[in-house]
Amino acid sequence: MKTFRFDGPDSGVYPVHLPIPEPGEGQVLIAVKAAGLCHSDAHFLTGHEISTGLKLPITLGHEVAGTVVKLGPGPSVVQIGDHVAVALLSHPAEQADWTTAIGLGYDGGYGEYALAHNDHLVKIPENVSFPEAAVATDSISTAYHAVLSTAQVTSSTTVAILGIGGLGMNAVMIAALQGAKVYGVDLNTAKYEDAKRCGTIACATTLEAFANVTFDVIIDFVGTTSTISTAISAVKISGTIVVVGLASSTFEIRSSELVVRSITLKGSLGASKTDLLNVLDLISTGKISPKLVEIPFDDVPNGLKALAENKVEGRLFTRPCIE
């Protein structure tokens, strides 16, 4: 089978043919019908350290949906032919096991076939497509968890979303769905029209443009010293900042401002299986609709490069297995 392999920052991702893997006990083999391209994979290519226990060498790709084609020994929660998405079980955080995370702890979706653990499998509703299900596993579920569980956005919340790319745009939709007042911030003004359709009141290139707005919550899908420091200054006294983005491996903030203004600063990574089930239901019922951009499987390296250069609007995906 054709895959895109990653040995480390010096190698980039490169095509290689590998044997189709055999599922072990508690596993299934899936034909990968859709794989989302995630910004964290672009970070890996540049040597950005993300503490998820990335196992090298590896076939990347952790947003995966497909068809079950073979069952491993023992009982299974699915049958051959089932359409499934592979959940990334980041919560409860204290129970997260990255060794069983597809595309992180073992070979993932940038290949025609991939293994998946039974306890990570979620059946896809009939009216949800493979691409929608694939990006739901991380891009949408991560935004869902950040907005509802970590930031606890409600109808009475005024929230700013920093970085309205793949995850941030999903956060806009989810926050707007709660009835919150949502503002978007991104350097790429071409994203504003989509953001307004998704529910923002207004968009700008900086938070300073909203100096007259009192923000209860700011969710940062960029994650740099600049964005976090600006958020600390812009959020209300006793407000909350949630950091999801990993653009910088480290950041510096003025501790005095954080303390004196009683700001709560939280990190938010991934989602739970329940989050994914809720997201699939939102897609199935038409309450949210992710903006998807398909690229050929052979273009995965170029797609990751475009992500790293912030040249992508919406969520990229590819179809590794077209049989």
C-alpha positions as CSV (number, residue, x, y, z in Angstrom):
1,M,0.0,0.0,0.0
2,K,1.1,3.6,-0.6
3,T,1.9,5.7,2.4
4,F,3.6,9.0,3.3
5,R,6.3,8.3,5.9
6,F,7.9,10.7,8.4
7,D,11.3,10.0,10.0
8,G,11.9,13.4,11.5
9,P,12.2,17.0,10.4
10,D,15.1,16.3,8.1
11,S,13.2,13.8,6.0
12,G,9.9,15.6,5.6
13,V,7.1,13.3,4.5
14,Y,7.9,11.0,1.6
15,P,6.1,8.3,-0.3
16,V,6.9,4.7,0.4
17,H,5.1,1.4,-0.2
18,L,4.5,-0.7,2.9
19,P,2.8,-4.1,3.5
20,I,-0.9,-3.8,4.5
21,P,-0.9,-4.4,8.3
22,E,-2.6,-7.2,10.1
23,P,-5.0,-6.3,12.9
24,G,-4.2,-7.7,16.3
25,E,-6.5,-8.5,19.2
26,G,-8.8,-5.5,19.9
27,Q,-8.0,-4.0,16.5
28,V,-9.5,-3.7,13.1
29,L,-8.1,-2.8,9.7
30,I,-9.8,0.0,7.8
31,A,-9.5,1.3,4.3
32,V,-8.8,5.0,4.7
33,K,-11.5,6.8,2.8
34,A,-10.7,10.2,4.1
35,A,-7.8,11.7,6.1
36,G,-7.7,15.3,7.3
37,L,-4.5,17.3,7.2
38,C,-3.8,18.9,10.5
39,H,-1.6,21.9,11.4
40,S,0.1,19.8,14.2
41,D,1.5,17.5,11.4
42,A,2.9,20.6,9.8
43,H,4.5,21.5,13.2
44,F,6.1,18.1,13.4
45,L,7.7,18.7,10.0
46,T,9.4,21.8,11.2
47,G,10.7,20.1,14.4
48,H,8.1,21.7,16.7
49,E,8.0,19.5,19.8
50,I,4.4,18.5,20.8
51,S,4.1,16.3,23.9
52,T,2.1,13.5,22.5
53,G,4.8,10.8,22.4
54,L,5.2,10.8,18.6
55,K,6.7,7.5,17.6
56,L,9.2,7.6,14.7
57,P,9.4,6.6,12.0
58,I,5.6,6.9,11.4
59,T,2.9,7.3,8.8
60,L,1.3,10.5,10.0
61,G,-2.4,11.4,9.7
62,H,-4.6,11.4,12.8
63,E,-7.9,12.6,11.3
64,V,-9.2,9.3,9.9
65,A,-12.4,7.8,8.6
66,G,-13.0,4.7,6.5
67,T,-14.5,1.3,6.0
68,V,-13.8,-1.7,8.2
69,V,-12.2,-4.4,5.9
70,K,-10.8,-6.9,8.5
71,L,-11.3,-7.8,12.1
72,G,-8.6,-8.8,14.6
73,P,-9.0,-11.8,16.9
74,G,-11.6,-11.7,19.7
75,P,-14.8,-9.7,20.1
76,S,-15.3,-6.5,18.1
77,V,-17.6,-3.6,18.4
78,V,-18.0,-3.3,14.6
79,Q,-18.5,-5.5,11.5
80,I,-16.8,-5.7,8.2
81,G,-18.2,-3.0,5.9
82,D,-19.1,-0.6,8.7
83,H,-18.2,3.1,8.2
84,V,-16.2,4.4,11.1
85,A,-14.3,7.4,12.4
86,V,-11.2,6.9,14.6
87,A,-11.5,9.0,17.8
88,L,-8.5,10.6,19.4
89,L,-9.2,10.0,23.1
90,S,-7.6,13.0,24.8
91,H,-10.1,13.2,27.6
92,P,-10.4,12.4,30.4
93,A,-6.9,13.8,30.2
94,E,-5.5,11.7,33.0
95,Q,-6.5,8.6,31.1
96,A,-5.2,9.6,27.7
97,D,-2.9,7.0,26.1
98,W,-1.0,8.4,23.1
99,T,0.4,5.0,22.2
100,T,-3.1,4.1,20.9
101,A,-3.6,7.4,19.1
102,I,-3.7,6.8,15.3
103,G,-1.1,8.9,13.4
104,L,0.7,9.7,16.7
105,G,1.4,6.6,18.6
106,Y,1.4,4.3,15.6
107,D,0.9,4.5,11.8
108,G,-2.0,6.7,10.7
109,G,-4.1,7.9,7.8
110,Y,-1.6,9.1,5.2
111,G,-1.8,5.5,3.9
112,E,-4.3,3.5,2.0
113,Y,-5.0,1.3,5.0
114,A,-4.6,1.7,8.8
115,L,-5.2,-0.2,12.0
116,A,-7.6,1.2,14.6
117,H,-8.3,0.1,18.2
118,N,-11.8,-1.0,19.0
119,D,-12.3,1.4,21.8
120,H,-11.5,4.4,19.5
121,L,-14.1,3.5,16.9
122,V,-17.2,5.5,16.3
123,K,-19.8,4.5,13.7
124,I,-20.5,7.3,11.2
125,P,-24.1,8.4,10.8
126,E,-25.6,7.6,7.4
127,N,-25.8,11.2,6.2
128,V,-22.3,12.2,7.3
129,S,-19.6,11.8,4.6
130,F,-16.2,10.2,5.2
131,P,-14.4,13.6,4.8
132,E,-16.8,15.2,7.3
133,A,-16.3,12.4,9.8
134,A,-12.5,12.5,9.4
135,V,-12.2,16.2,10.2
136,A,-14.7,15.8,13.0
137,T,-12.3,13.6,14.9
138,D,-9.9,16.4,15.6
139,S,-10.5,19.7,13.8
140,I,-14.1,20.0,15.0
141,S,-14.1,17.9,18.2
142,T,-11.1,19.9,19.5
143,A,-12.9,23.1,18.8
144,Y,-16.1,21.8,20.4
145,H,-14.2,20.7,23.6
146,A,-12.4,24.0,23.8
147,V,-15.5,26.1,23.4
148,L,-17.9,24.1,25.6
149,S,-15.9,22.2,28.1
150,T,-12.8,24.3,28.6
151,A,-14.1,27.8,28.0
152,Q,-17.7,27.0,29.0
153,V,-19.2,29.3,26.4
154,T,-22.9,29.9,26.8
155,S,-25.5,32.2,25.3
156,S,-24.4,35.0,27.7
157,T,-20.8,34.9,26.7
158,T,-18.9,37.4,24.5
159,V,-16.0,35.5,23.0
160,A,-13.1,36.3,20.7
161,I,-11.6,33.5,18.5
162,L,-8.0,34.2,17.6
163,G,-7.1,32.4,14.3
164,I,-10.1,31.5,12.2
165,G,-8.5,28.7,10.2
166,G,-9.6,25.1,10.2
167,L,-10.1,24.8,14.0
168,G,-10.9,28.4,14.7
169,M,-13.7,28.6,12.1
170,N,-15.3,25.5,13.7
171,A,-15.1,27.2,17.0
172,V,-16.9,30.2,15.6
173,M,-19.8,27.9,14.4
174,I,-20.0,26.1,17.7
175,A,-19.9,29.3,19.9
176,A,-22.5,31.0,17.6
177,L,-24.7,27.9,17.9
178,Q,-24.8,28.4,21.7
179,G,-26.0,32.0,21.1
180,A,-22.8,33.6,22.1
181,K,-21.5,36.9,20.7
182,V,-18.6,35.9,18.6
183,Y,-15.7,38.0,17.2
184,G,-13.0,36.7,14.9
185,V,-9.3,37.8,14.6
186,D,-7.1,36.7,11.8
187,L,-4.4,38.3,9.7
188,N,-5.9,36.8,6.5
189,T,-8.8,39.0,5.7
190,A,-10.0,36.6,3.0
191,K,-11.4,34.4,5.8
192,Y,-13.8,37.1,7.1
193,E,-16.7,36.5,4.8
194,D,-16.8,32.8,5.8
195,A,-16.5,33.7,9.4
196,K,-19.4,36.1,9.2
197,R,-21.5,33.4,7.6
198,C,-20.5,31.1,10.4
199,G,-21.7,33.5,13.1
200,T,-19.2,36.3,13.9
201,I,-20.4,39.8,14.6
202,A,-17.2,41.2,13.2
203,C,-13.7,40.3,12.3
204,A,-10.4,42.2,12.4
205,T,-6.6,41.7,12.1
206,T,-6.0,42.5,15.8
207,L,-7.9,42.4,19.1
208,E,-7.1,46.1,19.5
209,A,-9.8,46.8,16.9
210,F,-12.4,45.6,19.4
211,A,-11.2,47.9,22.2
212,N,-14.9,48.8,23.1
213,V,-15.9,45.1,23.4
214,T,-15.8,43.4,26.8
215,F,-14.6,39.9,26.3
216,D,-15.6,37.2,28.8
217,V,-13.5,34.6,27.0
218,I,-10.7,34.6,24.4
219,I,-9.8,31.3,22.7
220,D,-6.4,31.4,21.0
221,F,-6.0,29.0,18.1
222,V,-2.6,30.5,17.2
223,G,-0.6,30.2,20.4
224,T,2.3,32.7,20.4
225,T,3.7,35.1,22.9
226,S,2.1,37.9,20.9
227,T,-1.4,36.4,20.7
228,I,-1.5,35.3,24.3
229,S,-0.1,38.6,25.7
230,T,-2.6,40.5,23.7
231,A,-5.4,38.3,24.9
232,I,-4.4,38.9,28.6
233,S,-4.7,42.6,28.0
234,A,-8.0,42.4,26.1
235,V,-10.0,40.0,28.2
236,K,-12.1,41.4,31.0
237,I,-10.9,41.4,34.6
238,S,-11.5,37.8,35.9
239,G,-11.9,36.7,32.3
240,T,-10.7,33.4,30.8
241,I,-8.2,32.7,28.1
242,V,-8.0,29.3,26.5
243,V,-4.9,28.3,24.4
244,V,-5.4,25.7,21.8
245,G,-2.8,26.7,19.1
246,L,0.7,25.4,19.2
247,A,2.5,27.8,16.9
248,S,5.2,28.5,19.4
249,S,6.8,25.8,21.6
250,T,7.3,28.4,24.4
251,F,5.8,31.8,25.2
252,E,6.4,34.6,27.7
253,I,3.8,36.6,29.5
254,R,3.8,39.4,32.1
255,S,2.8,37.5,35.3
256,S,1.9,40.7,37.0
257,E,-0.9,41.4,34.5
258,L,-2.2,37.9,34.8
259,V,-2.3,38.0,38.6
260,V,-3.5,41.6,39.1
261,R,-6.3,41.2,36.6
262,S,-7.2,37.7,38.0
263,I,-7.1,36.1,34.6
264,T,-7.6,32.4,34.2
265,L,-5.3,30.9,31.6
266,K,-6.1,27.4,30.4
267,G,-4.8,24.9,27.8
268,S,-7.1,22.7,25.8
269,L,-6.0,19.7,23.8
270,G,-8.2,17.3,21.8
271,A,-11.6,15.9,22.8
272,S,-13.4,13.0,24.3
273,K,-15.4,10.3,22.5
274,T,-18.6,11.9,23.7
275,D,-17.4,15.2,22.1
276,L,-16.9,13.4,18.8
277,L,-20.4,11.7,19.0
278,N,-22.0,15.1,19.7
279,V,-20.1,16.7,16.8
280,L,-21.2,14.0,14.4
281,D,-24.8,14.6,15.5
282,L,-24.4,18.3,14.8
283,I,-23.1,17.5,11.3
284,S,-25.8,14.9,10.7
285,T,-28.6,17.3,11.7
286,G,-27.2,20.1,9.6
287,K,-26.4,22.4,12.5
288,I,-22.7,22.8,11.5
289,S,-21.1,22.3,8.2
290,P,-17.3,22.3,7.9
291,K,-15.6,24.0,5.0
292,L,-13.7,21.2,3.3
293,V,-11.0,21.4,0.6
294,E,-9.9,18.2,-1.1
295,I,-6.4,17.6,-2.4
296,P,-5.1,14.5,-4.3
297,F,-3.4,11.9,-2.1
298,D,-0.1,12.6,-3.9
299,D,-0.2,16.2,-2.8
300,V,-0.1,15.5,0.9
301,P,3.4,17.0,1.3
302,N,2.4,20.2,-0.6
303,G,-0.8,20.4,1.5
304,L,1.2,20.3,4.8
305,K,3.6,22.9,3.4
306,A,0.6,25.2,2.6
307,L,-0.7,24.7,6.1
308,A,2.7,25.7,7.6
309,E,2.6,28.8,5.5
310,N,-1.0,29.8,6.5
311,K,-2.2,29.6,2.9
312,V,-5.2,27.3,3.6
313,E,-8.8,28.4,4.1
314,G,-11.0,25.6,5.5
315,R,-9.9,22.1,6.3
316,L,-7.8,20.1,3.8
317,F,-8.5,16.4,3.4
318,T,-7.4,13.6,1.0
319,R,-8.7,10.2,0.0
320,P,-5.9,7.7,0.3
321,C,-7.9,4.5,-0.6
322,I,-10.2,5.0,-3.6
323,E,-11.0,1.3,-4.2
